[in-house]
Structure formats: C-alpha cells, structure tokens
Amino acid sequence: MIAELVSSALGLALYLNTLSADFCYDDSRAIKTNQDLLPETPWTHIFYNDFWGTLLTHSGSHKSYRPLCTLSFRLNHAIGGLNPWSYHLVNVLLHAAVTGLFTSFSKILLGDGYWTFMAGLMFASHPIHTEAVAGIVGRADVGASLFFLLSLLCYIKHCSTRGYSARTWGWFLGTGLCAGCSMLWKEQGVTVLAVSAVYDVFVFHRLKMKQILPTIYKGKNLSLFLSISLLTFWGSSLLGARLYWMGNKPPSFSNSDNPAADSDSLLARTLTFFYLPTKNLWLLLCPDTLSFDWSMDAVPLLKTVRDWRNLHTVAFYTGLLLLACYGLKSPRTEKECSEKAVTNGKQNANGHSCHSDGEYQNSEIKPSFASKLENDIKNNVSARTQLPSTENIVVLSLSLLIIPFVPATNLFFYVGFVIAERVLYIPSMGFCLLITVGARALYVKVQKRFLKSLIFYATATLIVFYGLKTAIRNGDWQNEEMLYRSGIKVNPAKAWGNLGNVLKSQSKISEAESAYRNALYYRSNMADMLYNLGLLLQENSRFAEALHYYKLAIGSRPTLASAYLNTGIILMNQGKTEEARRTFLKCSEISDENLKDPHAHKSSVTSCLYNLGKLYHEQGHYEDALTVYKEAIQKMPRQFAPQSLYNMMGEAYMRLSKLPEAEHWYMESLRSKTDHIPAHLTYGKLLALTGRKSEAEKFFLKAIELDPTKGNCYMHYGQFLLEEARLLEAAEMAKKAAELDSTEFDVVFNAAHMLRQASLNEAAEKYYDLAAKLRPNYPAALMNLGAILHLNGRLQKAEANYLRALQLKPDDVITQSNLRKLWNIMEKQGLKTSKT
C-alpha cells in the first residue's frame, strides 16, 4: 500500500504547478466553445455528438466519441464555469489515481518490493504524460486509463477465482463494464480486452505459442476457452456498436493532419507508417524533445529506402521480435511444469504455480543494499513462488505497449495525426514495466555487488531525470505563449501560427504579424494562417493587403466561409456593392459537408446572409433584405447570437410600414439579449411613432444607461427630443453624441443636423465641418457644410463646398439651386464668384 501511496503522491506533486495554468491549444474548442457543456443544452446531446460538439454522424465529424469525458467537462463547467483551475485539478487527481492503480497492477507482477516501487515512480514521473495531464483535453486518455486498469484488475481477479468461486463471473462482469467505460472515455480503451486475453493465456496459464492451439483443440482448459470467447464477443460487440453509432463511416482528415496518409506514393506511405512507431518508442525512451503538435512536416515523409531513418525502423522491429521470442520461448525447465498446469485444467488460487529455476532463485529483487537485499530475498520465498516469470512479464509488457497503440498506427484506418503524445499514456504502462523488469533481470544476472548497485541506481537516476523533465515541461504548459514557443523547433508552421493568435490577443500587433508571416514562410498554403493575417490587417485598416490574403485563403480552401465574409464586408465598406453582393451570395451557398467545424462554418454563413441583408436594406430593397434575413434564421446554428439579425428584421418591416411585424422582431431581439442597445433604440423609435411617447423615452434612457459612453444612444434620444420640440435638450444630446463618437460620421453628421434644426447654427457648422473631414468625398456632407456656411454668412467658403459637392455629384438639383442663390447674394454684395 505504501508504494501505491508514494507513487500517487509523486504523480500529484509533479503536476501541482499546472493548477495555475490557463486553457491551452485544443482546450478552446473542446471546452470554451463546446455547446454541449452549457446548461441550456440538453445533457443527452453529449451521447450523440463527438468530443468537439459536432453531431457524430455529420460528414465533418472527427468521430471521436468520448461522452464520459465530455460529461466530466460539463460537470466541471456546472461547478466552476470556465475557471481552468478546477479542470486541471480533476486531471491531476485522475493521474494520481491511475498511478496508484498501475502500482497495484505492478505489484501483482513484480511482488511487494522495490521494483514495484520503481515501476510506479517511473510511470508517475514520465514526461510523455505531460500533454495528457497538463492539457485539459488529455483527460480523455487519463480517464480511459483509469477504467483500463480497473478492467484489467477485475479480469485478474476473475482468473484467480475461476473454478473456485461463483463470484468469478461478477469479476468478469466488472471487466466488461469497465472496458466499456474506458472506451467511452477514449476509443483505445477497448483494447484492454485484448490485453486481458494475453494475461490469461501467457501469464496466468503460462502457455507458449506451441501450446495454445493443442490446448484449445483437445479441450484441456474449457474455462480458458470460455473466458477468451466472452472477451472476444464483448470486444466485437463494443466495436460494432461504436462503428454503428458513428454512422458506419471512418472520419476524414485534411492532408496537413496526416501527410503520409495523403501521399500518392505507396512506398512513402509504407516506409513512413513503419517508421512512426519507432519515433513513438524513442519519445518514451528519451523524451528530450516534446511538442504540442506533430502534424504537417514535423516528421518528414520517408520517400526512399535510402533514407537513414529506415535503419531505426529495422532496429526497432528486430528488437521487438527478439523480445517477443524471448517472452514466448519454452525453457526446458518450465516445459514439464507448464504442461502439468494445463493438463490439470486448474491452478492454485493465485494462478502462478510453476516457475523456472531462475525465477525461483531471484523472482522478487530488492535494491542492492547488500545485507538488506539478502534479508528481503530470504523473507519472501513464498511470495516469490507466486510471481510470474520474467518471460511472462515481458509478453504482458509488450502487449500493454503495443495493443493500445495499434489504433494509432494507421493499420486499420487513417488517423488525424502524425504523432500524439497523449496517445502514449496507456502504452507507457507497458514501457515502464518493460524497463523495470529488464533492470530487475540484469540485477539478478550480475553477481558483483557493485554492478547490482550500478543497475539499481541507474534506474533510479532515470526516474529522477524523467521527473525533472516533467517539471520543466509542465512550465511550457503554463500558458499558450510558452507552449507554442516550445514547439517551434518541432512544428514551426503550426507553432508560429498559433503564437500569432496569442500575440494578437495581447495587442502585440507587429509581433503577431511577424509570427503569421513566419508560419507562412514554412507552409505558404495554410488557409487558417492566411485568413488570420488578413484579419489582423483588416483590423488595422490595411484593407488592400487584407483582401489579398483573404483571396489567397479562399484559393487554398474554397470552403472557408469566414474569408468570404470579411472580404464582402471590406468590399461593402469600399462602396463596391455588386462585388460584395456576389461574395456574400457565394458564401451562403457553401455546404458544411466534410468540414471539421460545421458550427463555425454555419455561423460565418449566417453572418454573410446578415450582411447581405444589410446591403439590400441600405439600397432600399427591403423585401429582398427580409428574404435573406429569413434564410439566415433558418441556417443559423445554436451558438449564433441572433439579436442583431432579429433587430434588422424589425428595421426592414418598419421601412415597409408593417409595424406589428416590426414590433414582434424588436421584442425577439430583446428577448434573446436583454441588454442589446440597438434593439432598445429601434424599439424606442417604433413606440414614438405609434404614440407611446413615455414608453419610448424609457427605452432611449435605458440604452444610455446600458452604455453611457456610446454617442449613438444620445443621438437617437436627441432626435426623439427634437420631434417633441424639446430643442435645447435635443441640442445637448447632439453635442454629447458628437463629443463621444467624434470619429463616427453618422453620429457627427446627425448631430450637426439636430443643432441646425435647433437654430444653433454656429455649433452646427463645427460638426458639419468635422463630418466633411471624416468623409471628404461624400457629396451630402459637402453640400450641408456649404448650406450652413451660407446661413452663417461665410459665403466664399460656402461656394467652395457647393462646387466640390457638384464635382462629385454634378446632377444634384438642391446643390445647384443653393449655389445659384449664393451667387445672387454674392453679386449683390459685390463679391467675386467662380462664374465671373
């Protein structure tokens, strides 16, 4: 029990500093934007959607069905909202629990001694676990491991009670239930059933390859055959149900997720897929270089047999074969005993009745404190005789290392990654056992006390180094900036791109732009990075450059709706209304089939339709605007905030004098967001129009209360006061509006109008002049400035503005009439005019 507690405590202590970490990398989509975590979403949706909140049967779904993990996130969200501390705490506690269970499992194989302690400490401290524990989405792997071990321990109990107690089938039921739960945390959890079968055949019954078929054929051990058959049946049932539930279709991924799968060369695919397990094993053995992402070109394809990395592949599979042969060989000293164990059909209660001579001599090895070691060996003879042989443990360790990793090998279906460190969480159990039993075997074999000490302390030193690396790596996971900077040397394109997003959120604009350009230097066709750079440039008023990058993004990914949306907005603001209309229409026609994030796509399509409706609205095509708005309402996803769309629906009905319909949509807008300021203002205007003056004034004042710094609110209230002939109050509101929003043309221009109507011509002139400076090529601004200058007696300035307005709009009748009147006055006063 002490070994379990100490190992769990180490696993807990190493990750305590992650409790202060923020959400990182995939956490945003799985948690922050996942609608399945929200209380208003029915919790049953979790069982129909994938890990990221997309309907499992959707063509763009990742097909990662992990409802128990998502349910745990929802519970976190219900208790602590989006505070990352509670999410990290659950991950760390789960890792500590898994470490304790793994140590208990190791004790069954290695006995109650220092080597079990070593195995537990190695698992607790291994750096490969950092992504699974420090990254919140890694909870899927840690949770799956918890039930994986529970299932395996239940099966070990089933084996030891089989034929002696009716409870044995209760333990088997526990095996099946825990295996199902493990699979519902993460897909690879179902592989525990295969590992259990390996334990039963090669550890509990100690069969060798030659003995398996004769044993089954001769019916020497029906209980073994029944257990293995039930494991096979239950595993097939789980896999069949899993395949059916996800629509009987495998997921589809982009070529950047798994470049080898997209390669046209069979040779490149074969060599690369054979090499990747080698790279994964190296990460377990020597985790000096770790990264949050190994996609794209992080592991270059092996395109020819001359690639030197093929030597690593050959060495890896040769070593694997030798280990397997070592574990499955039949030593002469064991043969007779193992045959007896099989032919008897039963074993002793612990299931490990036969051992080789070597195992009897040194089954449970203690550290090389010479006298203590000898005492331990003498005092544990009975315990030793119940332990499996080194060969048995090697076979089981290899099965733990290999079988849970098989789904990630691209053997049965292509996966959406090149390497994923968190996928190695379960296989690392086999690795830790393999290293520990190997060190123990060497310790037993050598005779000199110095060499024994050397082996023991070398193993302890490895654990210390692993712990130090884990502590350092946890620092990288403290925040996204550190995490992405640490990944630049492995995956520069992805790391620089993500770092750009972080720097932009910190308002480090020039650094963010450099980061995006660095990302594009390494991979120039990344649509997301092209779009993000375009968005950065757009937000900094570099519209021509932004359009260029949006077009490149669309060229790289023609289904990127957000790029169409922002392209259309820029074109609309530039007055290129026809081009903007075509862009919005094209965006609205893009299907969400095979898209990784259909929710985000639908949001962009809805926004495109909203902006298209606004374009029609500004052109006076209110019926067309309503048609588009209705289409937007039909297409909008659950997470889309509809208040602006509903408000514009009300505006369109208002312009068509359909006041009841307008009022309905204004109310819908306020229901969807009670503090939506535009809806307060537009509804206030409708109330004033229908004679409900006191109610109208309340809505205008409420809008000002919601945001006292918004000049637009004062402007609308001022217009209401003007219509009520409360001229001085209206003038005050106009000045306040123009002062607050002095860079907003509409606010300044309307404020000047109100001041003019209140006969405050000097103040009106000031704001007409400001409006003309904000839009120097807008004829109406120049004409109105000319008119107020005309009224204020500044005749020559008035003439200059009238003439400029006519240059921009030569056929404007009002400006022409005003100019003629001005010339008459100037001629009467003897002033020189432009026509003379």
N, C-alpha and C positions, 0 to 999 in steps of 0.2 A: 504493500500500500504506500510505503514511503516513496518508492521510485515513481509511482504514478503522480503523487502529490508534488514532488520536486520537479518532475518534468513539466507538469501542467503549470506550476508556478513560473518556471523559466519561460514557457510559451507565453504566459500572461505578461511577465515583466518586460520581455523584449519588445512588445508591441504597445506598451502603455503610452509611449510618446505619440502614437498615431491617433490617440483620442482627441488631440487638439487639431488634427488635420482637417482640411476642407474637403468638399466633394472634388473628385478628380476624374478626368477622362470620361469613361463610359457612364459614370455615375449620373451625369446630367440627363441623358436620355432614359436611363432605367428608373430614375427616381424623380428628378426635378420636373421633367415634362411628361411623366407617365401618368395618364389619366386614371389608370387602374388603382392608384394609390389614394385618390381623392374620395372623401366620404360620400359625395353625391353620386359617385359611380357605383352601381350595384356590385357587391363583392364577388358575385358569381361570374362576372366578366373575366376575372383572373383565370378561370378554368377554360376559357375559350380564346384567350389572347396569348401571344407569345411573351417572352421576357421583357420586351420593349413596349408592350401595349398594343401591338398590331394584331388584328384578327389572324388566328393561326392558319386558316385556310386561304388567306389572301396570297396572291402570287408573289408579292414582295416580302412576305414574312420571312424572318430569319429562321423560323421553325424551332426556335429554342424554347421548348415547353418546360417551364420551371415554376409551376404555380405555387408550390410551398415556399420557395424563396421570395416570390413576389408578395405572397401573403405576409411573410415576415416583414417585408418593407412597408406594407400597408399598416401593420401594427405599429411599427416604428413611427410612421407618419401620423397615426392617430394619437400617439403619446407625446411625441416631441416635434411634430411638424417637420420642417426642413433643417432642423439643427443637426449638423453632421455628427456631433458628439455621440448621440445615442446609437446611431447606425454603426459607428466604429466600435463602440462598447460591445454590441452584440457580436460583431465579427471576432473581436479579441477573446471574448468568453467562449465562443464556439471553438476557436483554435485551441484554447486551453483544454476544453472537454475532449476534443479529438486527440490531443497529445496524451491525455490520461488514458483514453481507451486504447490507443496504439501501444502504450507502455504495458498495459494489461495483456494485450494480444502478444506482445514480445515475450512476456513472462511465461506464457504457455509454451513458447518455442524454445526459449533460452534459459528458463529457470529463474529463480528468485535470487539474482546476484548482480554483480557489477556490469555484466554485459547487457542485461536488460536495461539497466540504468543508462548505459551508453547509447543504446538504440533510442530510448525515449528522449534523451537530451539532444541527440543528433536530429531527430525529427522536429523537436521544439524549436531548434535554432537554425534550421536550414534556410538560407536566403531565398531559395526558389519560392518559398511560401509568401514572400512579402506582397506580391501583387494580389494574391488571394485574400490575405488578411487585411492589409492596409488599404487596398482598393475595395470599396463597398460592394461592387457587383461581384467580387470574388467570393462573396458569401455563398453563392450557388455551389462552388466547389467545396467549401468548408462544410456546409450543411450536408451535402451529398456524402462527404467522407464520414461524418458522424454516423449516419444511418448505414453506410457501407460497413463500418466496423461493428456496429450493433448487429447487423445481419450476419456477419461472419462469426461473431462470438456466439450468437444463437445457434448457428449451424454446428459449431464445435461442441456446444452442449448437447445438441441433437445426436451427434456422433457418439459422444461418451455415454449417453443414456439409452441408445438404441439397443433393443433386445432385453433391457433390464427394467425399464420404467415406462408406464403409459404416458408420462409427461414428455417423452421424446418428441411426440407429434405436436405438442404445444410449442416446443422449441423450434420445430420446423415451421410451424405457422408464423412464429416471430421472425424467422429468417425471411419468409416470403413477404410479410408486411413491411419489414424494414428495407428490403430490397426495392419494393415498390415506392416507398417514401424516398429512398435515395435517388431513384430515377426521377421522381417528381421535384427533387431539388436540382438535379442536373442529369442529363441523359446518360453519361457514362456510369452512373450509379448502378445500373442494371448488371454491369459486368461482375458484381460481387457474386452472382450465382455461379459463374464460371470459375471464379477463384475458390469458392466453396467446394465445387466438384474436385478441383485439383487437390485441395486439402484432404478431402475424403479418400481419394484414390492413392495419392502419393505420400501423404503424411500419416493419416490415421490408419489406413490399411497397408501402407508401405509397399505398394505394388510397384513393379518396374514395368517398363513398356512391354516386355515379352509376356508378362503375366496377365495383362488386362483382358485381352480377348479370350484366352482359355478360361479365365475366371468367370466371365460372362457366359461363354458358350456352355460350360459344364454346370452352370447354376450353382457354383460353390458358395456364392455370397449373395443371396436374393435381397437382403436388406440394403446392401450397397447399390445393387441394380435398381431397386425401387426408389431410393433417395435420389440417385442421379437422374432417373427418369422424371421424377417430380420436379427436380430443379430445371431440367430441360423444358418440360411442359410449361412451368410458370414463367421462365425466361422468354419462351416463344410467345406466350400469351401477352406478356407486358410489351414486348417489341411490336407485336401485331396491333395491339390497342394503340400504342404510340404512333405507329405509321398511319393507322386509320384516322386518328384524331387530328393529325396534321394534314389531312386531305390526300393521303396516299401519294404525295409528291415530295421529292427532296427540295431543299432550299436552293435558290440561285444566288450567286455572289458576283461581284464585279471582278474584273481581271486584276485589279490592284490588291484585292484581298488575298488572292492566292494565284500569283503569276504562273506557277508551274501548271496548274490545272487548265489555264487558258493557252498554254503553249501549243503551237501546231506540231512541234517535234515530239514524236513518241519517245525518242532517245532522251531528250531533255527532261521530259516528264518522268520517265522511269528512273534515270540517274538521280534526279533531284528528290523524288519521293523516297528512294532508298537511302539517300544521304540525311534527310531531315531527322529520322530517329537518332542518328549518330550525333547530330548537333544538340538534340534534346538531352541525350545522355551526358554530353560534355557540360551542359548547363547544370546538371545535377552534380556532376563530379567536381567541376571547377566554375562556380557561378561568379566569375570575376566581372563579366560584362552582362548586365541585365538591362532590359528596355521595356517601356510600357507598351510598345507596339513593334511587331516583327513582320509587318506586311510589306507590300511593294518590293523594293530591291534590297531589303535588309539582309536576306540570304540570296545572293545571286544564283541564277539557274546554273546547273551543271550541264553544259551543252555538248561536251565531247568526253570520250573515255580518257583523253589525255589530261583532264582536269585533275590536279594533285589531290583534291579532296576525295576522289574516289578511293584513295589509299585508306582514308579514315573509314570509309564505308566498309571496305574489305576487312579491316582490322576489327571493326565493331561486330560484324556478323560472324567473323571467325571466333572472336571471344565469346559471343553469345552461344554459339554452337558448342564450344568446348565446355562452357558452364553447364549447358543443358545435358551434355553427355556425362559430365561428372555427377550431376544430380540424379540422372536416371540409370546409372550403371548398377550392376548387380554384384557387389563384392561377394567373394566365395564364403566369407564368414557369415554373411547375412542370409545366403540363399536358403539354407535349410530352415532356418528360423522363420523367415518370411513366408515360406511355403506352408509351414505349420499354422501360422497365424491365419492364412487364407483358408486352408482346408478345414480348420476348426469352425470357421464361419463366425467366430466370436473372438473378441479380445478382452483383455482386462478392462476395468471400468475407465481407465484413462486413455485407452486406445493406443498406447505406445509400449507394447510388451517386448518387442525384440530390438536388439541393438548390436551394432558391430563391436568388435573388441576395442577398437579405438574409442568408440563412444563411451563404452563402459569405463575406460580409463580416464577420459577427460571430457565428459559431457558438459558439465557446468563449470566454466572457467572464471576464476576470480582474478583481480588485478595482482600485479607482481610485487606485492609486499610479502616477501618470501614466507615468513612464518605464518602470516595471516592466510595467505593463499593455501598452504598445506592444510591448515586447520579447516578452512572452508571446504576443501575437497573431501577431507575425511568425514566431515559432519553432514555431507549432503549426498551420500551414496544412494540412499533410497530415492531422493528427488531426481538424481541424475538418471537412474534407470528408467524413469518415466518420460524422459525428454526425447524428442525426435532426433535422428542423426543429422549431421551436418549436410549430407546429401539431400535429405528430406527438406531441410530448411532452405537450401539453395533452390530447389524446384519451386517451393512455395513463394520464395522471394522473387524469382523470375516471373512467376505468374502474376504477382502483385505489381511488378514493374511493367510487364508487357500488356496483359489483357486489358486493364483500364485505359491504356494508351492507344489500343487498336482503333477506336473510333476516330482518333485524330490523325491517323496515318494516310488518309485518302484511299484506303484499300477498298472499302465498300461504297463510299460516296465522297465527293469533294467537300472539303470543309472551307469555312470562310476565314482562314488564317494560314500563315506560314508556320509560325511558332507562337504558342500562347503559354506563358509561364504558369498561369494559374491552372492550366490543364494538367500540369505535372504534380499537383498537390497529392492526389491519390497514388500515382506511380512512385512518388518519392518514399512512400512507406516500404515498398519493395526494395528500393535503393538503399535506404537506411538499414534494413535487415541484412541485405547482401553485404554491405561494408562491415557491419558488426560481426556477422557470422564468419566472414573472411578473416577479420582481425583475430577473432577467437580461435579459428582453426590454426592460424600461424602461431599464435601464442602457445597453443597446445603442442604444436610440432617441434618448436625450438626447445632446446634443453638448457641453454645457458640463461641464468637469471638476468644478465644484462640485456640480452636480446628480448626476453619477455617484457622487461621494463620498457625497453625501447618501443615495442609494439603497442603496449598499453598507453604510454604517454604520447605516442604519435597519434593514436586515435583520439585521445583527449584533446590534443592540440588542434586536430582537425575540427572538433566540435567548437573549440574556442574561436578559431578563425571564422567558422560559419556564423557564430553568434555576433562577432564584430562586424562582419559583412552585412548581416541582417540589420544591426543597429544603424549602420551607415546608410543602407538602402532605405530604411524607414524615413530617414531625413529627406530623401528625394521625394517621398510621398506626402510630405507636409503640405505642399501646395502645388498647384498646376505648373507654375513657372519653373520651380526646381525640377519637377518631374520631366517636363518637356526638354529642359536644357540637358538633363542627364541622358536623354535618348537621342541627341543629335548625332553622336558618332555611330549609332546603330542604324537609325532610320531618319536621315536628315530631312527628307522631304516632308514626312508626316510631323516630325518634331518641330521644325521651323514653322510650319503652317499653324499648328496648334499654339505654339508660342506667340505667334502673331495675334491670335484671338485674345490671349491673356493680356498682352501688352496693350492692345486696343482698349480692353475693358479698364485698364489702368490709366487711360488717356495719354499713353506714350505713343503718339501718332507716328512720329518719324521712325521710331524703333519698330513699331508694328509693321510699317510699310516695308522696312528693310527685311524683316523676318519673312513676310509674304513673298518678297522677291527672291530671297534665298531659297525658299521652298520651291518656287517655280524654276529656279536655276537647276535644281536636282531632278525635277519632274515637271516639265512645262505644260503637260496636258491635264493637270489636276483641276477639274471643274470647280470644286469647292474653293480652292485657293484663288483661282481666277475671279470667282464671284466675290469672295471676301475682300480681295484687293480692290475690286470695283466698288464695293460698298463703302470701304474706307475712303476712297477718292471722292465718291458722291457726297458723303457726309462732310467732306472738307471743300465742297463746291468746285471740285475739279471734274466737271461733268463730261467734257470731251474724253478725257482719259478713262473715266468710269465707264462710259458707253463702249469704249474699245475693249475693256476687259470683260464686260458683260457679254459682248458678242463672241469673244473667244471662249467664254464659259459655255455659252449655248452651242457653239461649234463642237466643243469637247463632249458636252452632254445635252443633247437636244430636248431632254425632258426636264431640265432644271427650271421649274416654273418661277422660282424667286428671281432668277436673272431676267426673265421676260417682264416680270412685274416692275422691277426697278428701271429697266430700260424704258418701259412705257411711261413711267412717272416722269423721268427726265425729259423724254420727248414731249409729253404734255405740257410740262413747265416751260419748255422752249418754244411753245406755240406750234409744234409740228403735230397737229391734232390727228391728221389722217394716218400718219405713220404710227402714232401712239395707239390709235384705234385698232389697226391691224395687228400690232404686237399684243394688245390685251386679248383680242379675239383668238389669236393663235395659242396663247397661253391657256385660255379657257377650254380649248379642245384637247389638251394633252391628257391622256388616260393615266391612271395611277397603277396600271398593271406592271408588275415586276419591279416596282420602286421600293427601295429599302425602308423609306419613312413615308408611307402614304398619308399620314395625318398632316405632316408639314407640307406635303405637296398640295393637299386639299385646301389648307389654309392659304397658300400662295395663290391658288386658282380662285378662291373666293375673294381675295384681295384684288386680284386682277379684274374680276367682274364688278366689284365695288367701284374701282377707279374708272372702269369703262362707263358705268352708270353715271358717275360724276361728270365725265366728259360729255355725255349726251345731255346731262342736266344743264351744264354751262352753255351748251349750244342751243338750249331751249327745246330739245327733243324729249319732253317729259314722259311720253308714252313709251318710247324706246328705253329710257332710263328705268322705268318701272319693270319692263320685261326683263332687263338684265339683272336688276335687284332681286326679282323673284327667282331667277335661275341661281343667283348667288346663295339665296336662302336654302334652296334645295341641295346645293352641293357642299355647304359649309360643314366642317367636322365638328365634333362635340366640343373641342377645346377652343374653337374660334369665338372671340368676343364680338357679339353681334350688335352692340349698342349703336355704333356709328352707321351700320348698314340699315338698321331699323329707323334711325333718325332721318337718313336720306330718303327712305321710302316715304316718310311723313312729309318731307320737303317737296318731293315730286307730287304727291297728292294735293298738297297745299297750293302749288302752282297751277294745278288743274282744277282748283276750286272745289275739290272733293274733301270738304272739311271733316266729316265724320271718320273717313278712312285715315286722313292725316292724323287726327287725334288718337286713333287706335294705335298707330305705329309709334307716335311720340310716347305714348304710355308704355308700349312694349319696350322701347329703348330705355325708359326709366326703370322698368321692372328688371331688365337684365343687368343694369348698373345704376343704382340709385343716385350716385354722385356724378353722373355723366353731364358735364356742363353744357355741351351743345344742345342736348335734349331739353334742358331747363330753359335755354334761351329761345329755341324754336317753339316750344310748347307755350312759353310766355307770349310770344307774338301771336299764336293762334288764339289764345284766351283773350288777348286785347282786341283782336279782330272780331271775335264773336261777342264782344261787350262785357266780358268778365274781367273788368279792369283791376279790381282789387286782387283777384287770384293771380292775374298776370304779373302784377308788381311783386308779389311774393316770390314767384319763380325767378324773376330778374334779380331780386335781392339775394335769394338763395344761391344763385350762380356766383354772385360776387362774394358771398360768404365762403363758398367752396374753394375759391381761388382769388383772393384779393389782389394778386399781382398780375392778373390777366386783363389786359386792356380791352379785349373784345367784349368782356362782360359789361364793362362800363359803357362801351359804345352802344350796345343793344339797349341798355337801360336808358341811356341818353336819348335814343330815338323814340322810345316809348314816352319819355317825359316831354319831348318836343311835340309829339302828336297830341299830348294832353295840354299843350300850350303852357307848360311849366318851363319857360325859356331859360331862365337863369340857372335852374337846376340842371337842365339839359346841357347848357354850356359848360358847367362844372364837370359833368360826366365826360363830355367830349375832350376837355383838356386833360383830365385824368387818364383817359384811354390813350391819347396820343403820347403822353409822357411815359406811360408804362410800355407801350409797344411802338416805340419811335422808329423801328426798322420794318414794321409791318405796313405795307402800302395800304391795304384795305382799311385798316383801323385809322391810319393818319388821314386818308382821303375822306372817309366818312365823318371823322371828327371835324375837318375843315368845313364840310357841308353843314353840319349842325351849327357850328359857330356862325356861319354866314346866315343861316335861317334865323338865328337868334340876334341878328344885326350886329354881331361883334366882328366887324369886317377886318380890323387890324389883326386880331388873333387868327381869323380865318386865313388871311394872307400868309401868315407864318407857316401854317400847316399845309396850305396848298403848295407853297414853295418847297417844303420838305417832301411832299408827295411827288412832285415833279422831279426832284433829285433822286428819289428812290426808283422811279421809272421814267427816265429821261426820254424814252421813245414811245411813250403812251399818249396818244392824241388827247384823250379826255382830260388827263392831268394838266397838260399844257393849256388847253382851252379854258379850263376852270381857273387856272392861275392867271391867265390873261384877263378873264372876266372880273376877278376880284381886284386885280391891279387897275383895271378900267374904272371900277367903282371907287377905288381909293385915290384916283387921280394920278396914278403913275402911268401916264399914257404911253410913253415910248417903250417902257418895259412891257406893257400890255400888248403893244403892237408886235414886238419881237416874239412873244409867246404865241400870239394868234398865227403869225406867219409860220412858225416852227410846226404848230399843230396842223396847218394846211399842207405843209410839205409831206407830213406823214399820212394825212387823210384829206386829199385835195377836194373831195366832193362833199365835205361836211357843211351842211346848209347853215346850221346855227353859228358855227365859227365864221363863215363868210358874212353872215348878217351882222354879227358883233363887230367884225373888222370894219365893215362899211360905216357903221355908227361911230366907231372910234375915229376913223379918218375925218368924218364930218366935224367932230368935236375938235380934233387937232387942227384942221384947216381954219375953223372959227377962231382958234387961239393963236393962229399964225405959226403953228409948229410944222416942221418939215416931216413929211410922211414918206414911206418907202415907194409909193406910187408916183411921187413927184421927183 
